[in-house]
Amino acid sequence: MLRRMRDTGDLYGLEQVLQRSTGMGKTLLAVSRPYDDASLLSVAEAGRKGVVHPLLVGDGELIRECANRLGIEADLFEIVHTEEKDILERTASLYHDGEADFIMKGLVSTGNFIHVLLDPRWKFRTEDILSHVGMFEIPETHRIFLMSDAALNILPNFTRKMEIVKNAVETARRLGIKRIRVAMLAAVEKVRLPAMPATRDAFLMKKFAETGYFGRCAIDGPFAFDNAIDPEKADTKEIGGDVAGRANVLIVPNIETGNVIWKSITVLNRQTAAGVVVGGRCPIVLPSRSDDVRTKLLSIQFARLILSE
């Protein structure tokens, strides 16, 4: 059983934390191809809660038909009628022209969506890379932790992992995590040369963090998943330090690891989750097309909470 940790700078209660996004002021969310029920219901609920005002980009007649079928009030959203071939570019242009504050993917593939968004015309990119940050809570304690990257970066090298860590740490700061503790995940905790790439990179990231590059946060590794988040598991293996068993940010070595952890938590354990893409000029809500209404709503709230004013 995981022990509840107190006075450690952690956040508790995922939905309670994300509820802070309610009533933060009128924020415009452009949603590309919101033709699925989960997307429409989630943005409508976000509208009711005062989290966002949705701009639905796509076939206006189809959107109205779907909204009517679902009983969604027409005053909860605006329709930006757009021909099918122009929907992705129109979504990007809404942000570029200052008509939307952030963006959400509806019924469209992630690859196509990101490819259009990163076109230099839209000036969305910054000096940082884009990376996905997921948010979960540990059921026994309701302690929140972040994880990156389970959706975009396939097999990042050490330099790219540095940027993933940087994005995740900044996201943790925006959420209000007071004492950020980052665990670099790998299969084993001991570094014995020749080490596996993930083990080596985790060890090097710890050393690099000691230079102060990431600001005020603790970064350690390598850790297996269990002894990164469970203090009893860390004690059993005699792993010490500020991060062992108390991590609130997890960095996975590759996309497969992150995807398996994400699906294990959300599908097998039926736990609530939220996720956004950071590193651009605004957060992107980039849910899986199979995500349910609750996950998509929480992801909208997550993005709104970390959106720069």
Long-range contacts (C-beta under 8 A, 24 or more apart in sequence): 1-140, 1-232, 2-138, 2-140, 2-141, 2-229, 2-230, 2-231, 2-232, 3-141, 3-231, 3-232, 4-140, 4-141, 4-143, 5-141, 5-143, 5-231, 5-246, 8-179, 8-246, 9-177, 9-178, 9-179, 9-180, 10-143, 10-144, 10-177, 10-178, 10-179, 10-248, 11-143, 11-144, 11-175, 11-176, 11-177, 11-248, 12-137, 12-141, 12-142, 12-143, 12-144, 13-137, 13-142, 13-144, 14-135, 14-136, 14-137, 14-142, 14-144, 14-272, 14-274, 14-298, 15-272, 15-298, 17-144, 17-175, 17-176, 17-305, 18-274, 18-298, 18-301, 18-302, 18-305, 19-301, 20-305, 21-49, 21-51, 21-301, 21-302, 21-304, 21-305, 22-49, 22-50, 22-51, 22-301, 23-49, 23-50, 23-51, 24-50, 24-51, 24-304, 24-305, 26-53, 27-51, 27-52, 27-53, 27-101, 27-102, 27-304, 27-307, 28-52, 28-53, 28-55, 28-94, 28-99, 28-100, 28-101, 29-53, 29-54, 29-55, 29-100, 29-101, 29-102, 29-103, 29-104, 29-285, 29-300, 30-55, 30-57, 30-80, 30-91, 30-94, 30-95, 30-99, 30-100, 30-102, 30-103, 30-104, 31-55, 31-56, 31-57, 31-91, 31-103, 31-104, 31-105, 31-106, 32-57, 32-58, 32-87, 32-88, 32-91, 32-103, 32-104, 32-105, 32-106, 32-108, 32-113, 33-57, 33-58, 33-87, 33-106, 33-107, 33-108, 34-58, 34-63, 34-66, 34-104, 34-106, 34-107, 35-59, 35-62, 35-63, 35-66, 35-106, 35-107, 36-106, 36-107, 36-289, 37-66, 37-70, 37-293, 38-287, 38-291, 38-292, 38-293, 38-296, 39-104, 39-106, 39-107, 39-287, 39-296, 40-66, 40-67, 40-70, 40-72, 41-70, 41-72, 41-293, 42-293, 42-294, 42-296, 42-297, 42-300, 43-76, 43-77, 43-104, 43-296, 43-300, 44-70, 44-72, 44-73, 44-76, 44-77, 45-293, 45-297, 46-297, 46-300, 46-301, 46-304, 47-76, 47-77, 48-76, 49-301, 51-300, 51-301, 51-304, 52-300, 52-304, 53-77, 53-78, 54-78, 55-80, 55-94, 55-99, 55-100, 56-80, 57-82, 57-87, 57-90, 57-91, 57-94, 58-82, 58-84, 58-87, 58-106, 59-84, 88-112, 88-113, 88-116, 88-117, 89-116, 89-119, 91-116, 91-117, 92-116, 92-117, 92-119, 92-121, 92-122, 92-124, 93-122, 95-122, 95-124, 95-281, 95-282, 96-121, 96-122, 96-123, 96-124, 101-282, 101-307, 102-282, 102-283, 102-284, 102-285, 102-303, 102-304, 102-307, 103-282, 103-284, 103-285, 104-284, 104-285, 104-286, 104-287, 104-300, 104-303, 105-284, 105-285, 105-286, 105-287, 107-289, 110-151, 110-286, 113-286, 114-152, 114-286, 117-280, 117-284, 123-281, 124-280, 124-281, 124-282, 125-280, 125-281, 126-279, 126-280, 126-281, 128-163, 128-166, 128-167, 128-279, 128-280, 129-153, 129-160, 129-163, 129-164, 129-167, 129-279, 130-277, 130-278, 130-279, 130-280, 130-284, 131-163, 131-164, 131-167, 131-168, 131-277, 131-278, 131-279, 132-258, 132-275, 132-276, 132-277, 132-278, 132-286, 133-167, 133-168, 133-171, 133-275, 133-276, 133-277, 133-278, 134-258, 134-262, 134-273, 134-274, 134-275, 135-273, 135-274, 135-275, 135-298, 135-302, 136-265, 136-271, 136-272, 136-273, 137-271, 137-272, 138-229, 139-269, 139-271, 143-248, 144-175, 144-177, 144-248, 145-229, 145-247, 145-248, 145-249, 145-250, 146-171, 146-172, 146-175, 146-248, 146-249, 146-250, 147-249, 147-250, 147-251, 147-252, 147-258, 147-261, 147-262, 148-249, 148-250, 148-251, 148-252, 148-258, 149-251, 149-252, 149-255, 149-258, 150-252, 150-255, 150-257, 150-258, 150-259, 150-261, 150-262, 150-275, 151-255, 151-258, 151-259, 151-275, 151-277, 151-286, 152-255, 152-277, 153-255, 154-254, 154-255, 155-254, 155-255, 156-254, 158-201, 158-204, 158-205, 161-201, 161-205, 161-251, 162-205, 162-208, 162-213, 163-279, 164-251, 165-205, 165-209, 165-214, 165-219, 165-251, 166-214, 167-278, 167-279, 168-249, 168-251, 169-214, 169-215, 169-217, 169-249, 170-278, 171-276, 171-278, 171-306, 172-217, 172-248, 172-249, 174-305, 174-306, 175-305, 175-306, 177-248, 177-249, 179-218, 179-248, 180-216, 180-217, 180-218, 180-248, 180-249, 181-217, 181-218, 181-220, 181-242, 181-243, 181-246, 181-247, 181-248, 181-249, 182-209, 182-214, 182-217, 182-218, 182-219, 182-220, 182-243, 182-247, 182-249, 182-250, 182-251, 183-220, 183-221, 183-223, 183-228, 183-229, 183-243, 183-247, 183-249, 183-250, 183-251, 184-219, 184-220, 184-221, 184-222, 184-223, 184-251, 185-221, 185-222, 185-223, 185-224, 185-225, 185-228, 185-250, 185-251, 185-252, 185-253, 185-257, 186-221, 186-222, 186-223, 186-224, 186-253, 187-224, 188-222, 188-224, 189-222, 189-223, 189-224, 189-227, 189-237, 189-239, 191-222, 197-253, 198-222, 198-253, 198-254, 201-253, 202-253, 205-251, 217-249, 218-242, 218-243, 219-243, 220-244, 221-251, 223-247, 225-250, 225-261, 266-295, 272-298, 273-298, 274-298, 274-299, 274-301, 274-302, 275-299, 275-302, 276-302, 276-303, 276-306, 278-306, 282-307, 282-308, 283-307
